[in-house]
Amino acid sequence: MTDDASAAATNRALVEHFYELMNARRFDEMWGLFTDDATWSNGGSPPSTTNPVEVMRGIIVDPMPIFVTGGIDFTLHSMTAEEDRVAAEVSCHAELTTGRVYENQYHMLFRCRGGEIAEVKEYNDTLHARQIFGDLR
């Protein structure tokens, strides 16, 4: 296996592990997979915002009281890994205490550095997210 192929395989396994930890609600371990300077951005409308991972820690918490089961369950459908990038097609399901159901489709682009996640770019159906969560503030 070439160095690039080896790095891609390592990065792919890292992203798989990220989703395993997220679904198991093992957030402290999950956040340990990130570099100290990692960022997470959300594409779509409104325009993309880029946050340090510390901001995302305040958003992705355990338990999430709005969800019946305490959080969102993610299904990883496919991944493509090349060099420092891993592209993942993901769907989610969560039942809210309001009776609503959140089911979204995601394309996630991860950039890895030194065996850790350095950047996440998240793309999803922002209209669906706004329809489900928009008036819950």
N, C-alpha and C positions, 0 to 999 in steps of 0.2 A: 504494500500500500504506500503510495506517495505521501509526502508530508502534507500536501493540501488535502488529499483524500482522508488522511488520518485526522487532521484538524476538523474537517467537515463531519466525520463520524463522531468525534468527541463532542462537537458543538450540538449535533443532532441529539445525542444522548443527554446532554445538559438540558435542552429544551423539553425533552420527554420527561425528565426528572422534575423540572419546573412544574409541569402540569400535574404530575403525580402528587407532588407536595401541595399544590393549590387545591386539588380535589379532596385531599385528606385533611385540609384546613391546618396544615403544619406550616403556618406563615412565617414563624421565626426562621425555620430552616430554609423556606423558600426565599426569603429576603437575603439569606446568607449566600445565595447563588450569584448575587449582583456585585459588580465593582463598586467601590466607594463613590465614584463619580457618574454612576449610571443614570440614564435619562429614560423617560417613558413619554411618548407623544401619541396624541389621538388625532387621526385624520378625519376628514369629512367636514360637515357643516354643523356648528360654526367652525371657523378656520382652526387648523391644528394648534394645539397648545403643547408645549414641551415642559415637563415637570421633572425635577430631580426625583429619584426613587423615594426619597424621604416623604415627599408629598403623597405619592401613591400608597405608602404605608398607612396613611391616614384615611385613604379611600377604601382600600382592600383590607378589611379587618375581620377578625373572628371573635365572636360570631357577628354576623350582620343581622341585626334585629328585624329588618324589613322582610327577610326571607324565612319561610316556614322551616326549612332545614338548616338555617344558619348561613347559607351561602349559595353561590352559583356552582353548578356542576358543569364541567367542560368536557367535551369529546374532541379528541385530536383525530382528525380524519386523514390528513396527509401532510408530509413535510418534504421539503427539498433543501438540501444543505450544500453549500459551496463556499470555500474559503472561510471567511469569518461570519457568513450570513446563514441564517436558517429561516426559511419561509414556512409558515404553518397555516393550514386551513382548519379552523376550529368552530364548533358550534357550542351553544350553552343552553341550559335549561334551569329555571328557578321559579318556584311558586312563591308569590308574595303574600304577606299576611293580609293584604287588601283584597285578595282573590284573583288578582292579575297574574298572568304567566309571562315571564320574560324568556323568550327564545330568540337568540340572535345568531348571526353568522359572522365570523371574524376572519380576517387575513392578518396575521401577525408576522412582522419581520423583526427578527432578533439579530443583533450583532454581538459577537462574543469576542472576548479578549482575555488571554491568559487563563482559560478554563472557567471564566465567569461571564455573566451576561452584562454587557456594557450599554446596550441600547435596545429599547423596544419601540416599534412603531405599530400602533394598533389601528386597524380599519374595521368598521362595523356599520350596521344599519343604524345611523344616528337618529333617524326619524322614529324607528321602533323604540329605541332607548328613551327618547324624549316622550313618546306617547305613554310608555310604562312608568317612567320615573319622573317626568317633568313637573308634575304638580305635587310631588311628595316632599318638597323642600320645606 
